[in-house]
Amino acid sequence: LTAHEIEWRTIKDYATMSREKSDAFFDSIVSRLKDRYELIGVYPLSILPVRGIRIFIDKLKHWYISQRAFDLYWDLDVWVNEKEAYKYFKKAWKALITDPIFRELCICNGKDFYHAIKDELKAYFQVIFPLAIKNIEIAKKMIEEEKPNLILIKDECADFGRALVVACKIKGVPTLAVQHGTITPTHGCYIFRKEEKGRVILPDITCVYGEYYYDLLTKNSI
């Protein structure tokens, strides 16, 4: 399960009125599963290493399930694929910015948005896309090592969660996403047109809060 750093805190057990450190989002689920299944909490160390390591150590001390840092599944095979990804997207970026059709598409109602669009897309090709490949490759290594029956996901739209969903599709491992916030009728991560069916990689199961969100995702989206 994806044990997000932000969810690690002291929470109250209303059955016993006691307080303990746990994952605030998944605790009610995990507490019911821990005696029946082997559970592992996984999440990347924070971009602030000291904070991430501190939380990771705190989980090792206080959480009643196993905990592993996602980064620890990295190996040289991942590094090779990551390096190749950087080369591929660097080449694709050079082809895109010199493409006359792309240049024309940046002009709308007589205004030229080329430089603004170019600066935005540059970050995707040089940083975000290669990072996505890295995360997918690490996730594949994690699956090979842990051999999970199911991966329980919070925030399947974020970089980490999306990489897990893609890796699980490749490896044939089912994914279950739990709604973690409000979904709006125009939500970019959940609302897809009919033309996008088959092109969007989604979790195998999505648990929602009620009928409103069920209808929103099945009638207003695919």
JOTA-V206043 format. One record per pair of residues at least 12 apart in sequence whose ideal C-beta (glycine too) atoms are under 10 Angstrom apart, sorted by sequence separation. I is the first residue (numbers start at 1). J is the second residue. If there is no record, write none. Layout:
i: <I I>
j: <J J>
//
This chain:
i: <9 10 11 43 55 56 102 105 106 139 152 153 165 190 206 8 9 11 26 43 56 151 164 8 9 10 11 13 151 161 7 8 9 13 26 41 56 102 103 153 202 7 8 11 15 43 53 56 102 151 161 190 6 7 8 11 52 97 151 5 6 7 9 13 23 41 150 190 3 4 6 7 52 102 156 161 202 3 4 7 23 97 148 151 156 157 202 2 4 97 139 143 156 200 1 3 4 41 49 96 138 142 151 153 155 156 158 200 2 3 139 140 144 148 150 151 152 153 154 155 156 157 183 190 199 1 2 39 41 42 43 45 97 135 139 140 143 147 149 150 151 152 153 154 155 156 197 198 1 39 40 41 42 43 44 45 93 96 97 134 135 138 139 142 143 148 149 150 151 152 153 154 155 177 178 183 191 192 196 197 39 40 41 42 43 44 45 96 135 136 137 138 139 140 141 147 148 150 151 152 154 155 175 177 183 190 191 196 3 38 39 40 41 42 43 44 45 132 135 136 139 140 143 144 146 148 153 154 162 175 176 177 178 179 182 190 194 195 1 37 38 39 40 41 42 43 44 93 97 131 132 135 136 139 140 143 161 175 176 177 178 179 181 192 193 194 1 42 93 96 134 135 136 138 139 142 143 174 175 176 177 178 179 183 187 191 192 193 34 42 132 133 136 137 140 143 157 174 175 176 177 178 179 183 187 190 191 192 34 42 93 94 128 132 135 136 139 140 157 158 170 173 174 175 176 177 178 179 182 185 190 191 1 33 93 131 135 136 139 157 169 184 190 8 30 31 92 93 133 136 140 156 157 168 169 183 187 7 30 31 91 132 136 139 155 156 169 179 183 186 187 8 30 89 90 166 168 169 185 3 7 23 27 89 90 93 165 168 185 3 4 6 21 22 27 88 89 92 165 183 1 3 5 21 89 165 179 183 1 2 3 4 5 26 86 89 162 164 165 1 2 3 4 5 6 21 22 23 86 89 90 1 2 5 21 22 86 88 89 162 1 2 20 21 22 23 88 161 5 20 21 22 86 87 89 20 23 85 86 89 85 86 88 156 5 9 84 85 156 5 8 83 85 86 156 8 82 85 86 5 6 81 82 84 85 5 8 83 153 156 4 5 8 82 83 85 152 3 10 81 82 85 151 153 3 81 82 151 152 153 5 8 82 150 8 78 79 81 82 150 152 3 78 81 82 78 80 81 78 79 8 78 81 3 74 77 78 77 78 3 75 78 74 75 77 78 1 3 73 74 77 3 70 73 72 73 75 3 71 73 74 2 70 73 74 70 72 73 72 73 75 70 73 70 73 72 73 68 68 68 66 70 44 70 44 70 42 42 40 42 40 42 38 40 39 42 38 38 40 41 43 37 37 39 44 44 43 42 33 44 30 42 29 26 26 25 25 23 1 7 1 2 3 6 29 1 2 4 1 2 3 4 1 2 26 1 2 25 2 4 25 2 4 4 2 2 2 7 1 2 2 4 1 2 29>
j: <21 22 23 55 67 68 114 117 118 151 164 165 177 202 218 21 22 24 39 56 69 164 177 22 23 24 25 27 165 175 22 23 24 28 41 56 71 117 118 168 217 23 24 27 31 59 69 72 118 167 177 206 23 24 25 28 69 114 168 23 24 25 27 31 41 59 168 208 22 23 25 26 71 121 175 180 221 23 24 27 43 117 168 171 176 177 222 23 25 118 160 164 177 221 23 25 26 63 71 118 160 164 173 175 177 178 180 222 25 26 162 163 167 171 173 174 175 176 177 178 179 180 206 213 222 25 26 63 65 66 67 69 121 159 163 164 167 171 173 174 175 176 177 178 179 180 221 222 26 64 65 66 67 68 69 70 118 121 122 159 160 163 164 167 168 173 174 175 176 177 178 179 180 202 203 208 216 217 221 222 65 66 67 68 69 70 71 122 161 162 163 164 165 166 167 173 174 176 177 178 180 181 201 203 209 216 217 222 30 65 66 67 68 69 70 71 72 159 162 163 166 167 170 171 173 175 180 181 189 202 203 204 205 206 209 217 221 222 29 65 66 67 68 69 70 71 72 121 125 159 160 163 164 167 168 171 189 203 204 205 206 207 209 220 221 222 30 71 122 125 163 164 165 167 168 171 172 203 204 205 206 207 208 212 216 220 221 222 64 72 162 163 166 167 170 173 187 204 205 206 207 208 209 213 217 220 221 222 65 73 124 125 159 163 166 167 170 171 188 189 201 204 205 206 207 208 209 210 213 216 221 222 33 65 125 163 167 168 171 189 201 216 222 41 63 64 125 126 166 169 173 189 190 201 202 216 220 41 64 65 125 166 170 173 189 190 203 213 217 220 221 43 65 124 125 201 203 204 220 39 43 59 63 125 126 129 201 204 221 40 41 43 58 59 64 125 126 129 202 220 39 41 43 59 127 203 217 221 40 41 42 43 44 65 125 128 201 203 204 41 42 43 44 45 46 61 62 63 126 129 130 42 43 46 62 63 127 129 130 203 43 44 62 63 64 65 130 203 48 63 64 65 129 130 132 64 67 129 130 133 130 131 133 201 51 55 130 131 202 52 55 130 132 133 203 56 130 133 134 54 55 130 131 133 134 55 58 133 203 206 55 56 59 133 134 136 203 55 62 133 134 137 203 205 56 134 135 204 205 206 59 62 136 204 63 133 134 136 137 205 207 59 134 137 138 135 137 138 136 137 67 137 140 63 134 137 138 138 139 65 137 140 137 138 140 141 65 67 137 138 141 68 135 138 138 139 141 70 138 140 141 70 138 141 142 139 141 142 142 143 145 141 144 142 145 145 146 142 145 146 146 160 135 163 138 164 139 142 142 146 146 148 146 148 148 151 148 149 151 152 154 149 150 152 159 160 160 160 152 163 152 164 152 152 154 154 155 154 148 154 150 151 152 155 178 151 152 154 152 153 154 155 153 154 178 154 155 178 156 158 180 158 160 161 160 161 164 180 176 177 178 180 178 180 207>
//
